[in-house]
Amino acid sequence: TLVKEISDEIERMLGSKMKSVKVRPWTTFDYYNAMLINTMDDEGNSIDLGGEFPLEENEHFNKLSVNTLQSDIQVPTNVYNKDPDILNGVYMSEALNDVFINNFQKDPTLTWQYFGSSTGFFRLYPGIKWTPDPNGVVAFDCRNRNWYIQAATSPKDIIIVVDVSGSMKGLKMTIAKHTINTILDTLGENDFVNVIAYTDYVRYVEPCFKGTLVQADLDNREHFKLLVNELQVKGEGEVKKAMKEAFKILNEVSGSLCNQAIMLITDGAMEDFQTVFEEFNWPEKKVRVFTYLIGRDMTFSDNVKWIACNNKGYYTHINTLADVQENVMEYLHVLSRPMVINHDHDIIWTEAYMDTLFNTMAHSLLLMTSVAMPVFSKKKETLSHGILLGVVGTDVPLIEVMMLAPIYKLGSHGYAFLITNNGYILAHPDLRPLYKNEKKRLKPKPNYNSVDLSEVEWEDTEEILRTAMVKGETGTLTLDVRAAVDKGVKRRDSSPLHPTSFCCSFSFGMVLTRGHGEYIFFGNVSVEEGLHDLMQPDLTIANEWTYCETDIDPHHRKLTQLQAVVRYLTGKEPELECDEVLLQQLLFDAVVTAPLEAYWTALIVDPGVETVFLGTRSGLMRVIRYEGTEKRVAEKFLTPADKSNLFTVDHFPVWYRLAAEYPPGRFLYYMPTDDLYKGTVFTNLASNGLSPIFFSSCPSQAGRFFGEVDGSVMAQLLKSGLFKRIALYDYQAMCKTAHHHSSSARPLFTFVLSFRFLIEFNICGLWHGDYMADAHKQKKVELMQPCDTEYPGFIYDATITETNSIIKCGRCQKMFVMQAVRNSNLVMLVVQADCDCSRQYSNLVLNATEHNATVKCNRMKSQKIRRRPESCHAYHPHVRPYLAGLHVNQADYLAD
């Protein structure tokens, strides 16, 4: 029932976003160039295409300065901003300004709305000041965005055939490589691709992909780009063999099962190639052939043009690097013709993406999905040619979607997730789209939006869960998984969204621990009593949770969740939409935990205690600091920067999740990874209260995996059965590109079952064994690339409470004694320190092992079960030859 309720709520929300992309005809508005607005010349006058454009910081738009009364226009540097086509298109799209404003008034949760023109300009609402790069260049071109490409064309199978003969040396090869990369940028996860290079013989750029088509997801596209950059020219060019190979692939391999095209990139075609088309493509001409003549030499232009024109393609001549972008875009116009003539306004939803434009300007990194639809000319003479005017769309932050599955309903170990029709993750708490580069700056991983569900829920070895969700099935599934809890079983309830015209490519799933939701505890307290305790200075609530919806009314957007709750409960803001069930739980928790401050203060006498804190199911936290900031060792602990230890939109704090599984009265010791000079002790009382912070007397070894410190003792503990070694996998790791050797992967701490920390008393004193915290920190590297890794984890046998042994090391022997600390997750080790066994026993280093090339190859070309888009527009009998530069006017625009 819970899955169905949340699924319906997400469907309603996505439906409202879809309505915002259905537009109406245009009127009149001035042309404000987003890069030139509010810019003055030397005499203090507004520069051409600039002008005064009021901007105001807006909380809803990531605190960017925007104009919610006006849209403005962005034009990339490589497009002339006064080109007649640009001016004509800007004028004709003016009515969108009123449409965008009206949409935002109807649905204040909308974010960016935009229109991307086929001529290259980008109308954006709300209007912003566009900032170029340090070189003054605006490289952003809306026609390269996934939302534009997917809305403008149907899925496609593309074979790129590039001439690498000796005549292509120098600038020609540079242009050819840029052309290939630009074509790759026009592909998405519903498309399939391969790249073939030819001289007097044919070779695949990636030998692993020989004779097949691979999904054009971000990972594969970036992989192709790296290989294309390494292409070298030599020999003579024979295009006939390469074309035969391309046709064979398209005829024999199932890809998108929609559009098929060959992209021929060459400086000339001399041989007799007509027989190839007669054998493989005529008379049906199912495969379009687009040709790109590279360089100034026009000797063989007739041959190259003939190939395109006799195979329903398009011919372009690329003379310089600046010509590449516009000429490559022409093929999208050709492929869009059948859809335009059919008047098919297919609404598409994109895969997850991290918008480099808005995220950079807002100094934040948000995963988005876009909903978009194409816009056509309605003039009869242009309609027969299939003229695509552009694509209109809006962004939907995925966090907004996932907030409809509130974490408090799912429990401390529960979570929700979304996947696409291809099985790729849109939202999942274990999705890690960012990594730190050599400058310690967060950057998107090259494959961040092509992480498959099977790579996160990797214990679904038979891919039963993935297959069911991709196929659009509903139901429940139980899986045994390794998790940081005593019970290693979670119940997984998965339910795709119900098939509709706007969200049929998404599937929704939920994960619940076994037994969660069987009982619900409600406590009744008065609003007055609850408000009194809610206002205490030691109390905070989860600001990322939605107790009250503050994004609907602009006047509420600056309110914190606690402020909104108080204003709602006091009657000052009765129009706020609040979660009554969550508020009831919050008020009850505030009342029953109120006496704890006095209790803690009377109980704590140890001067080393820094912080005492408590968390409840309603996201309430009580934090008492016994040390000032200047004296506090755990500086980041429970601060806004310490996300893992706070209640967030997609998870409970780590310490809460660990302690929640412990029986009442037992103590849980936990060391936050950012504070290796201290440990934290928790006690699971009736209300899961928390006790003080402790210090290590040997900070240099705190947090290290014990096997790195003393491999001889760890080996003996493994041999005795105290620990069992298991294999853990990370399919989102980043590895060194230069040496391709093992690299540390991120900690999969939550997969370790009943893990016990190691504590050893030795000459050095006390150190802590939260090995995942230190062993998997990524090392400084110059360049990183995505990789799959395997690394070890260790499961503790709780039935063994004590053991001892003697280790022989050459001329000496080492004795150790192990004793489990009662009612805790600690193990005490006393080790004889005067015997060095390092020569006989190497220390265990927890580096990950990168999968070999064969494993990587098989994974990249594997064709997992996927659900193809329902619509395909590959053919229309009334399509006429494409006429570049055919002009339309304001009355020609079609909306709806």
Order of alpha helices (4+ residues) and beta strands (2+ residues): alpha-beta-beta-beta-alpha-alpha-beta-beta-beta-alpha-beta-alpha-beta-beta-beta-alpha-alpha-beta-alpha-beta-alpha-beta-alpha-beta-beta-alpha-beta-alpha-beta-alpha-alpha-beta-beta-beta-beta-alpha-beta-beta-beta-alpha-beta-beta-alpha-beta-alpha-alpha-beta-beta-alpha-beta-beta-beta-alpha-alpha-beta-beta-beta-alpha-beta-beta-beta-beta-beta-alpha
